[in-house]
Every structure is written in C-alpha cells, then in structure tokens.
C-alpha cells in the first residue's frame, strides 16, 4: 500500500483519499433528503452489510431543505471496522473483525503502564496556512442553511449538526472538546446539548459559577478522525485536553489556529468552524431528536444554545452526517481500549469488553478463569461504572466477544438463568433507554455465562466444544482451509 | 422459472436439479475428510454466509476413511432459508428471510382449521420401478464403508449416518419414521440412537413389551426433502404416519416399495436403503458424538443397534451429511408453523415464534398487545412445553423475530431485567445442553421485552422508534429506495 494512504491521517481529506483508494466509499449520484432518501438508504445499507461493514456513503448531490448540495455530504464515515484500523495507521487485513481487534490492541499498547495516554501539545499555526480559513464568513454572510446539515428523521425538530466537536476554552478550566448534538434553530442559532454531568455541561456551569454571562465556543466539523474520536469519547477526563491526547495518538502535534471572533483555538485542518457564544443565563427548548438508542427522545425544555458569530471553512467543505441511531457514529476502538485498560487495572481476571453500539444495552466481557464470586464482583463493577452495560454478560476467554454468533452460542449453551444471574434493582439508565422505569433510572442484570458457573456446581469439567476438539487435533486446519479454498471463503 | 424446477420435489434428485439451476450449490473439486477439511470448510462457509445463507456444498471428490468417493457426498443440504421455500413449491424472492417466512405461512395455511395436517396415504409401487432398487446388496456384498458416511468431528466415535430416516413398522403400532444419529460400528452394524421418550424409543420399547425379540427396521437416506423434514420433526405424533403427512404436503402420494428382507415399506425414490433388524434385548455403547448444541456429548452405555441385512440403492447414490452442530440440519419451517398453530390455538395473543438452531436455547416470540400477566402466562407455557426454549423472549409484533438485529435491539431497549423476568427453577433441559445442573435438568428464564412491560408501569406510551416515524410519515419510502437503488442494495 502506498505510504500516503496509510494513517494516522492529519485531516478528513487525507482519510477520505485513503478510503477512496481502498474502495470503502460508495458514491450516490443523487438523493433527496427532503424525502428522507438518504436515511432510508442508510437503513438498507446497514441491513445489507451490517453496521460494521457498511460502506461510507458519499452523496455526490443531495437535496436538503430545498437546496442542492454537491460533493459535500457524507454518511457512515466511521461505521466500518476496517476504518478503525486505518485511522490508527494499521494496514488493514481482509478480516474486518480482525482489523477492529488490531485497532484495540494498538491503543492498549499505546497507553502507558500507568494508564496514561501519551500526549503531544497542539501547536498554533498562522491563519494564512490554515485550511479552515480558506473562507471566512461574518455578519450577514452567516447562514447555516448554506451547508448540508441534514435532518435525519422526520420526527427530528429540524436539521442537526451531529458530528461537531464543540470546543470550550477558559484560562482556568482549560480546554474541553465534546460531541454534542446541535440543533440548527435559525440561520445563526444552534442548540448545544451536552447531557447533564457530561464534561461540556460541567464546563458551562463552572463558567456560570465564575460569574460569566457568556461562554465563547467553537464547533469544528470534519476534523481528522482521531480528534473526532477523542471528542466523542470520555478518554480525556474533565480538565484534560482532547487535542493533546489526539496528538499523542497521531504521533504529531495537532495544528490549531485561533478563531476570528474569540480566543479559542481550533484544529486548523477542519472542514468547517462555527464560532460564537453561548449565553449562560438563558436556555431554550430543544428536540425532539431520533436518539442513538433508535427511539425519538423527548423535547428538552432547558437547553444551552449558541449564537454564531463567524463561519470559516475550507473550499468545498465536506460535512459528515451521523445518521444517529442507524450507523456506528465514531471510532470506538479508543474507547474500548481505554475501558479495557481501566478494568484490567482493577481486576487481573478481566480480559476485555465489547459493547455493540447497534444494540445499545449489552456489554460482553471476556474473563480469565476465576471463581463465581469474582465473576459477579467484576460484573457488578462494570455494570455500575459503565452506563451502557444494562445487560452485562461474562464469558470465558475462548468466546470471541466481537463475534455475535459466538456470543449467542455461548449464552445459549453456558448460562443457567436462575443459577447464574444477579439483578441490580436500582441503577442509572442510559439516556434514551425507553424502558426506564423513571427517567434516568432502571435495573440491570449480570449474567455469568462462563464454564466455571457450571463446573463449580457440578464438580466435573465442562463438555468440550466440537470445534475445540477440531482445533486441538488439527491446530492449523482452519487456516490451511482458508488458504486452500481462498477463492470461495 | 421453468416448471420442472419448482417444488415440491418428489426426490432428492429433483430437488438437487433445482438447486443447481438456481445456483445454490457450490461444487468442491477435491477435499480430504480424513483431515477434516470438509468440516473445517463448513465452519468457514457458515462464518462467511451465515447459517441461513451458506450454499449447499457438493463434494465432487472426497477422501473419507482412506477411500475416495466421487459425486456422492453433499453437505448443508437444508441450511439455506431459500430452500425452505423451494421445497414447498414457492418460487423464491430475493430475500432469504422473506422466503423463510413465506414457507412458514404456506404451511400454516396448509394445516386445517382443527390443526390437522392433510394426509395422502402412500402408495406401493413395484420394485422394478423403484429407483432405490437399482442396486441390491446382500450377504457378503454388504459393506457400509463403501458409502460416504463421514466422520464429522475427530472426537466422534467413528463415521455416522446423520441424515437417515429410521423406519419402524408394526401391525399394531403402525409406522414410525424418525431421524436418529446412527454410528457405523462395522461393515454391517449401526448404532441407533433415539433419545429416551422420542417416538422411536417408545416404539422399540412397546415392541419389546409385546414380547418381540427383534424389530425390523429400514433406514432411508436421500429421500425427498419433505419426507426428510417430517422424519426430523415432531409434526407427526406417535402413531401417526410421517409418510401420509409428507404426501399431504407434497400434494401427491409418496411412492413406497417393500424391503427385500422384511415387510417395511420405504420411499421408493430414496438414494439408499439400509434394511435390517434391531435386537430388543441387547444394547451396546455408542458415541461420543459432536452434538447439535456444538459440544461433544458423552458416550452412551446402553444404546440400540441394528444388524444390516441388505443395502439397496440408486445408481451413484448421493449421501447427505449433516455436519451436526455446524449447519441447520433440516427444513424447520414445518416445525415452526406447526408450533405456531398449536400455541395460537391456546392463546389468541400468540403471533409466532422462532428458535434459531444455530444458537440453541433461545426462543423468540411475537405477541399481540396484551397484559403483563398474559405475557408471562404464554411465556411460561412455551417454556414448559418446548424443550429448546431455555431463554424465552417475548416481543411485540413489530419486532421481526427472524431478524437478529431487531431482536437484540428490542431486547436491549425494551427489557428491564428485574421488572420483566421470571425464572423457572426446575425444568427439563435440552439433551446436550452442557450447562445443565444435572443431566436433563436445568432452569429457564422468561423475558418480557414488550412495550407493555414499560407502559403498564409508567402509565405513558412507549417512545416511538426513529424508523417507525419514518415509515408512518413516508409509508413506501423504504420500498421505493429498494427500487431506486436496486443496483447497490
């Protein structure tokens, strides 16, 4: 593979060039989102290829809110597992699942022995060298409807920016970057929706507590994939700078540039930057919006909003749309690797976890051999520290938790429900879980689907799997078959 | 489609012609099962295509127990959902899942209003017209090793007939046909393994109780698909004739022919017939064998066996191998349709069920809107009357229970574990479930993942799904997109 196509990528454009080269992109000549065709097509693509293997869709021409946008709208930019590897500079193998695991492994190795992510401080470059300054719009030239921020669902309250990195900076609080959905309210007003207790929410409240009336803010769209991934994850703790961690992962400093209308620094290679202010003493309603869980959330009565003061952008900016609730919205390997390192530092028996974003609520965990007591201790800990883990299922190491077939086969054959379950009656629920008893409250289950659950009761060893015996008698058989029948496998 | 390729098929050969015509068959030039290559390839095919979509494999040349067999061994003959439709005479659509549902629907309509299957009595034809009599082997010419009965797993205790219809007949007991695994013990001895309380087991015990010393028996291999499906299911109750029900489903009488060495009548179009006797007062050990559950079962100490007295077969007989525990082993639509009719007659709220054979232990159920009490009543009834239903999950009608994505999405988003689960502590377990507490005993769970579970607690209606709103605002959108983008979907 040509070196220029190998990641990590310093901009969305570099990433896209590699995606095109490796044929991960499907171009759609013409599509009408005013009739939700792009949304419908995305559903069908996920159905056909799965969330982990559906291609990136590049809408060569899209109609949105009665305007035609050319070569500037893109969907499912981070869904494919192959792309997780590519974004980290791994040359992808033929196996999508393998690529995802390689990505996780690479990040686990990247994190140092104390669990810290190596950092490289961002640098500031001159505005004239910053691609995101190729076009600068202020005053009457500001019109958010000039860009393809799509309305994904007919039930959404309008168009949304759902792939924006919302950047807040303050001399004492430092920098915070987070991905919050942003409703386009009019040509220069945007709802800003950090969940209660998310870092962005804390940041704004801390500013208000300091007596500030307004918060300066910038939203970066179409950054390099790693920066977007850090923005969308909790890898950086409150007070830590996402850009330093992103730089550390890319292996070079993120280039930033100062905003036109405030002192915030934004990734210079971004496709588009929205600059503005968030009033801290005024809230507006926001939503409803079709949430990640796949259900329409309620209207929020009290939500921050932003007045846009300037828009700067590259020539022909490309705006990714997340199709929330349909596609996997960002690189998840960094998040998983980070959680793996965290839980492994607590429990030596913990091997790894996986929570499929396309079925929110599940968390599959691999454990080394341990006792029933320890299994539930680990399950309980994960279940109470990881919001999405409503249904936490613990497996032996031999189960490939990234392979749903193996997960379900092991659950069906190794779990005895009465013997090997523990319920947590009162727990927090994931925002958007429509089955919650009360808003934000729900219950959880921990399932022990390890062999030990049976063995410790029966005092005899668990039956061997057919494939286990095959592998042990013919260690390289499956790999040899892959080679012998490579034209059909 | 040419009429001759449309089912139902009166023989395996007719079925195979149609499969070849519709390109459901992948020919494998040469494969060595003495190194378990066919087993390994089958694992890889299922991994690549899924259990419902993997092709039929025709082994043009296979090495087994040091003998080469040409054009006579076939695998995954009933795995593809498309084939379920074809076998019933439905011209398949492009959607595999749709085809499976069409098959279920067709059978549900076939069963009469009282739940009875229409019957057509088999007819007897002359031996000279029966394909299965093209070759007749007796005495010293009998050698089971001359046919490609494969050893599927290295841990199996030898080669097995795992697609045989074991036929028992008695003047008072009638005819019983069942698919039991049959271990090849030597050139003319076969283990016969009906599970305790399966019809074949009852039949043999009833004969013994009548004072019989031996039971006449025949094993038919490579019958038409419907007959094999009836043999492998519990559609026919004890005392009912599988061949009458198969004839009713095919729409014409099954042609049978009398055995050479006893009075049993066998399907005349079978590829191969084994005739013989089962001693009723003598048992032998059998197994171990890699079971349907995917685990190696234990050796059985006491098992029936059969002495082969004659082998009759078509020219170049084709022997299907089931690859037990890897592929879906027989047409399942008749079984599901039959269960649907049964449970619907008990509960008007019951809509349908599905239990994926590739993950034994699960049973997914669709219900119409009902109360929590009724939901658990239905769940309890299914859970205690359907052995495989260790984990019974009840869903609303909108969830496509044949679509695993929808099943998991609904389970993750509509289930509150503490609120909506019921455990059955003492229940029977499926044979081969390695997590059983004691052999044949285990526990079960009933899960209410309906919207009503939440609504009845919260007194407010459940959040709408994003896709639900899309469908209701744009009723034909998804279908229109299928048409507009048919080249890529």
HADDOCK unambig.tbl for C-alpha pairs under 7 A between the chains (distance, minus, plus):
assign (segid A and resid 37 and name CA) (segid B and resid 481 and name CA) 6.78 0.50 0.50
assign (segid A and resid 40 and name CA) (segid B and resid 478 and name CA) 5.70 0.50 0.50
assign (segid A and resid 40 and name CA) (segid B and resid 481 and name CA) 6.79 0.50 0.50
assign (segid A and resid 41 and name CA) (segid B and resid 481 and name CA) 6.38 0.50 0.50
assign (segid A and resid 44 and name CA) (segid B and resid 489 and name CA) 6.70 0.50 0.50
assign (segid A and resid 45 and name CA) (segid B and resid 489 and name CA) 6.54 0.50 0.50
assign (segid A and resid 48 and name CA) (segid B and resid 489 and name CA) 6.77 0.50 0.50
assign (segid A and resid 153 and name CA) (segid B and resid 466 and name CA) 6.70 0.50 0.50
assign (segid A and resid 153 and name CA) (segid B and resid 470 and name CA) 6.58 0.50 0.50
assign (segid A and resid 154 and name CA) (segid B and resid 469 and name CA) 6.89 0.50 0.50
assign (segid A and resid 154 and name CA) (segid B and resid 470 and name CA) 6.17 0.50 0.50
assign (segid A and resid 155 and name CA) (segid B and resid 469 and name CA) 6.38 0.50 0.50
assign (segid A and resid 290 and name CA) (segid B and resid 466 and name CA) 5.48 0.50 0.50
assign (segid A and resid 294 and name CA) (segid B and resid 465 and name CA) 5.72 0.50 0.50
assign (segid A and resid 294 and name CA) (segid B and resid 466 and name CA) 5.59 0.50 0.50
assign (segid A and resid 295 and name CA) (segid B and resid 463 and name CA) 6.10 0.50 0.50
assign (segid A and resid 295 and name CA) (segid B and resid 464 and name CA) 5.57 0.50 0.50
assign (segid A and resid 295 and name CA) (segid B and resid 465 and name CA) 4.01 0.50 0.50
assign (segid A and resid 295 and name CA) (segid B and resid 466 and name CA) 5.06 0.50 0.50
assign (segid A and resid 296 and name CA) (segid B and resid 463 and name CA) 6.21 0.50 0.50
assign (segid A and resid 296 and name CA) (segid B and resid 464 and name CA) 5.67 0.50 0.50
assign (segid A and resid 296 and name CA) (segid B and resid 465 and name CA) 5.86 0.50 0.50
assign (segid A and resid 296 and name CA) (segid B and resid 466 and name CA) 5.61 0.50 0.50
assign (segid A and resid 359 and name CA) (segid B and resid 408 and name CA) 5.94 0.50 0.50
assign (segid A and resid 359 and name CA) (segid B and resid 409 and name CA) 4.58 0.50 0.50
assign (segid A and resid 359 and name CA) (segid B and resid 412 and name CA) 6.10 0.50 0.50
assign (segid A and resid 360 and name CA) (segid B and resid 409 and name CA) 6.96 0.50 0.50
assign (segid A and resid 360 and name CA) (segid B and resid 412 and name CA) 5.82 0.50 0.50
assign (segid A and resid 360 and name CA) (segid B and resid 413 and name CA) 6.97 0.50 0.50
assign (segid A and resid 361 and name CA) (segid B and resid 412 and name CA) 4.70 0.50 0.50
assign (segid A and resid 361 and name CA) (segid B and resid 413 and name CA) 6.69 0.50 0.50
assign (segid A and resid 362 and name CA) (segid B and resid 412 and name CA) 6.40 0.50 0.50
assign (segid A and resid 408 and name CA) (segid B and resid 359 and name CA) 5.95 0.50 0.50
assign (segid A and resid 409 and name CA) (segid B and resid 359 and name CA) 4.58 0.50 0.50
assign (segid A and resid 409 and name CA) (segid B and resid 360 and name CA) 6.95 0.50 0.50
assign (segid A and resid 412 and name CA) (segid B and resid 359 and name CA) 6.10 0.50 0.50
assign (segid A and resid 412 and name CA) (segid B and resid 360 and name CA) 5.81 0.50 0.50
assign (segid A and resid 412 and name CA) (segid B and resid 361 and name CA) 4.70 0.50 0.50
assign (segid A and resid 412 and name CA) (segid B and resid 362 and name CA) 6.40 0.50 0.50
assign (segid A and resid 413 and name CA) (segid B and resid 360 and name CA) 6.98 0.50 0.50
assign (segid A and resid 413 and name CA) (segid B and resid 361 and name CA) 6.69 0.50 0.50
assign (segid A and resid 413 and name CA) (segid B and resid 433 and name CA) 5.77 0.50 0.50
assign (segid A and resid 413 and name CA) (segid B and resid 434 and name CA) 6.31 0.50 0.50
assign (segid A and resid 413 and name CA) (segid B and resid 435 and name CA) 6.16 0.50 0.50
assign (segid A and resid 414 and name CA) (segid B and resid 434 and name CA) 6.67 0.50 0.50
assign (segid A and resid 414 and name CA) (segid B and resid 435 and name CA) 4.90 0.50 0.50
assign (segid A and resid 415 and name CA) (segid B and resid 435 and name CA) 6.30 0.50 0.50
assign (segid A and resid 416 and name CA) (segid B and resid 435 and name CA) 6.46 0.50 0.50
assign (segid A and resid 416 and name CA) (segid B and resid 442 and name CA) 6.76 0.50 0.50
assign (segid A and resid 416 and name CA) (segid B and resid 443 and name CA) 5.86 0.50 0.50
assign (segid A and resid 416 and name CA) (segid B and resid 444 and name CA) 6.91 0.50 0.50
assign (segid A and resid 417 and name CA) (segid B and resid 443 and name CA) 6.20 0.50 0.50
assign (segid A and resid 417 and name CA) (segid B and resid 444 and name CA) 5.78 0.50 0.50
assign (segid A and resid 417 and name CA) (segid B and resid 445 and name CA) 5.84 0.50 0.50
assign (segid A and resid 418 and name CA) (segid B and resid 423 and name CA) 6.05 0.50 0.50
assign (segid A and resid 418 and name CA) (segid B and resid 425 and name CA) 6.16 0.50 0.50
assign (segid A and resid 418 and name CA) (segid B and resid 443 and name CA) 6.03 0.50 0.50
assign (segid A and resid 418 and name CA) (segid B and resid 444 and name CA) 6.96 0.50 0.50
assign (segid A and resid 423 and name CA) (segid B and resid 418 and name CA) 6.05 0.50 0.50
assign (segid A and resid 425 and name CA) (segid B and resid 418 and name CA) 6.16 0.50 0.50
assign (segid A and resid 433 and name CA) (segid B and resid 413 and name CA) 5.78 0.50 0.50
assign (segid A and resid 434 and name CA) (segid B and resid 413 and name CA) 6.31 0.50 0.50
assign (segid A and resid 434 and name CA) (segid B and resid 414 and name CA) 6.68 0.50 0.50
assign (segid A and resid 434 and name CA) (segid B and resid 462 and name CA) 6.62 0.50 0.50
assign (segid A and resid 434 and name CA) (segid B and resid 463 and name CA) 5.91 0.50 0.50
assign (segid A and resid 435 and name CA) (segid B and resid 413 and name CA) 6.16 0.50 0.50
assign (segid A and resid 435 and name CA) (segid B and resid 414 and name CA) 4.90 0.50 0.50
assign (segid A and resid 435 and name CA) (segid B and resid 415 and name CA) 6.30 0.50 0.50
assign (segid A and resid 435 and name CA) (segid B and resid 416 and name CA) 6.46 0.50 0.50
assign (segid A and resid 435 and name CA) (segid B and resid 454 and name CA) 5.56 0.50 0.50
assign (segid A and resid 437 and name CA) (segid B and resid 454 and name CA) 6.91 0.50 0.50
assign (segid A and resid 437 and name CA) (segid B and resid 458 and name CA) 6.59 0.50 0.50
assign (segid A and resid 442 and name CA) (segid B and resid 416 and name CA) 6.76 0.50 0.50
assign (segid A and resid 443 and name CA) (segid B and resid 416 and name CA) 5.86 0.50 0.50
assign (segid A and resid 443 and name CA) (segid B and resid 417 and name CA) 6.21 0.50 0.50
assign (segid A and resid 443 and name CA) (segid B and resid 418 and name CA) 6.03 0.50 0.50
assign (segid A and resid 444 and name CA) (segid B and resid 416 and name CA) 6.92 0.50 0.50
assign (segid A and resid 444 and name CA) (segid B and resid 417 and name CA) 5.79 0.50 0.50
assign (segid A and resid 444 and name CA) (segid B and resid 418 and name CA) 6.97 0.50 0.50
assign (segid A and resid 445 and name CA) (segid B and resid 417 and name CA) 5.84 0.50 0.50
assign (segid A and resid 454 and name CA) (segid B and resid 435 and name CA) 5.56 0.50 0.50
assign (segid A and resid 454 and name CA) (segid B and resid 437 and name CA) 6.91 0.50 0.50
assign (segid A and resid 458 and name CA) (segid B and resid 437 and name CA) 6.59 0.50 0.50
assign (segid A and resid 462 and name CA) (segid B and resid 434 and name CA) 6.62 0.50 0.50
assign (segid A and resid 463 and name CA) (segid B and resid 295 and name CA) 6.09 0.50 0.50
assign (segid A and resid 463 and name CA) (segid B and resid 296 and name CA) 6.19 0.50 0.50
assign (segid A and resid 463 and name CA) (segid B and resid 434 and name CA) 5.91 0.50 0.50
assign (segid A and resid 464 and name CA) (segid B and resid 295 and name CA) 5.56 0.50 0.50
assign (segid A and resid 464 and name CA) (segid B and resid 296 and name CA) 5.67 0.50 0.50
assign (segid A and resid 465 and name CA) (segid B and resid 294 and name CA) 5.72 0.50 0.50
assign (segid A and resid 465 and name CA) (segid B and resid 295 and name CA) 4.01 0.50 0.50
assign (segid A and resid 465 and name CA) (segid B and resid 296 and name CA) 5.86 0.50 0.50
assign (segid A and resid 466 and name CA) (segid B and resid 153 and name CA) 6.71 0.50 0.50
assign (segid A and resid 466 and name CA) (segid B and resid 290 and name CA) 5.46 0.50 0.50
assign (segid A and resid 466 and name CA) (segid B and resid 294 and name CA) 5.59 0.50 0.50
assign (segid A and resid 466 and name CA) (segid B and resid 295 and name CA) 5.06 0.50 0.50
assign (segid A and resid 466 and name CA) (segid B and resid 296 and name CA) 5.61 0.50 0.50
assign (segid A and resid 469 and name CA) (segid B and resid 154 and name CA) 6.89 0.50 0.50
assign (segid A and resid 469 and name CA) (segid B and resid 155 and name CA) 6.38 0.50 0.50
assign (segid A and resid 470 and name CA) (segid B and resid 153 and name CA) 6.58 0.50 0.50
assign (segid A and resid 470 and name CA) (segid B and resid 154 and name CA) 6.16 0.50 0.50
assign (segid A and resid 478 and name CA) (segid B and resid 40 and name CA) 5.69 0.50 0.50
assign (segid A and resid 481 and name CA) (segid B and resid 37 and name CA) 6.78 0.50 0.50
assign (segid A and resid 481 and name CA) (segid B and resid 40 and name CA) 6.79 0.50 0.50
assign (segid A and resid 481 and name CA) (segid B and resid 41 and name CA) 6.38 0.50 0.50
assign (segid A and resid 489 and name CA) (segid B and resid 44 and name CA) 6.69 0.50 0.50
assign (segid A and resid 489 and name CA) (segid B and resid 45 and name CA) 6.54 0.50 0.50
assign (segid A and resid 489 and name CA) (segid B and resid 48 and name CA) 6.78 0.50 0.50
